[in-house]
Amino acid sequence: MKSGRIGKTALLAAALTLTASLSVGSALAYFTSYCTAEGAVAMNMGFTETEIHETVRDGKHIIIENTGDYDCFVRVKVFAPNDIEFWSETKEGWMKHEDDQYWYYNSVLAPKEKTPELLIKYRLTDGSNPDEFNIIVVYETTPVLYDENGNPYADWDNVVVVDESAGIVTEPGAGEAADTEQEGE
């Protein structure tokens, strides 16, 4: 009777050992499997970089230069005191939208290219020319986006704001809609 009990116990111990070894093997395989990948694709994720060139003689002469590596769209807005009216005499490539008071350069501005000159004329509302005053030119840029047909378009509502002087970069949707905004002299 004792030998039967020992045989059953040995058989049970062998079954448990076999079962445990099977589950340990699969658990060990789970924890030791790995995967490697090789190779890399370099991606340049930067911002559009532009510069404004302004001169003042018989009006404000404004040219925007794309100094970066990405295509962009450009728009310009002019601010002046209430008693000064201003208008553009330049029509080549520039179009003014009355609803938002911006002059839009209506082509893609490629890297290392400049916009045609935008000439902003000004005078006092009484028709005279002021001796001294301040006109502020703000220009904004946004990267070129492409629709499903490959046509370029500008998204002026979803932009990245870069203020290099303060070291601030604001991501899209993180505040008010604004573009790379820079003031002229």
Secondary structure, DSSP 8 states (H G I E B T S, - for coil): -HHHHHHHHHHHHHHHHHHHHHHHHHHHHHHH-----------------EEEEEEESSSEEEEEEE-SSS-EEEEEEEE--TTEEEEE---SSEEEETTTTEEEEEEEE-TT-B---EEEEEEETTS---SS---EEEEEEEE-EE-TTS-EE--TTS--EEETTTTEEE-TTSSS---EEEE--
